[in-house]
Amino acid sequence: MTAKKRTLSDQIKDIIDGKKTAKEIIENEEVDGYGIRYFEISKGEGDAYRELYAEWEKTREEKKPVAKTIKYVMCGCGHECPEAQVMNASLGTSCPDCYDKMSD
C-alpha cells in the first residue's frame, strides 16, 4: 500500500465518477478504517460506499492473524511442556508442575 492520504469523500466521489474502482482504491491508497465504519452517506453515495466498504472488509479478512504453532520440548524432569514454560531449576530444567521438586 502506498501512503496516498485522501479523504473518504474524495475516494467515494472517484467511484461515483468512474475514475477508479473500489478495488483500485483499496489496493493503492490508504483508507481510514475508523472513517469507513462511521462515514455519513450523502444522497447518491450509497452504492459507491457499500462497494468501497466491501473491498475494505475483504482486506481485513485476509490479514487475520495466524495462530502460532507451539513447540513442545522434553524437560529434565521427564515431562513435555511448551518451550516458553520450561524453567531452570537447581537439578536441571523442569516444567511448572515439577519446579518445586527439582529445586533444592
Number of C-alpha atoms within 10 A of each C-alpha: 10 8 9 11 10 12 13 18 17 10 21 24 17 16 22 18 10 11 10 14 18 22 16 13 20 19 14 12 16 16 22 14 13 8 12 16 10 8 12 12 14 9 6 10 15 14 13 21 23 15 15 23 17 13 17 21 12 12 12 10 9 8 8 8 7 6 6 6 6 10 10 14 16 15 20 18 17 12 13 15 18 13 14 11 13 19 17 16 18 12 13 13 19 26 25 12 11 17 19 11 12 18 13 8
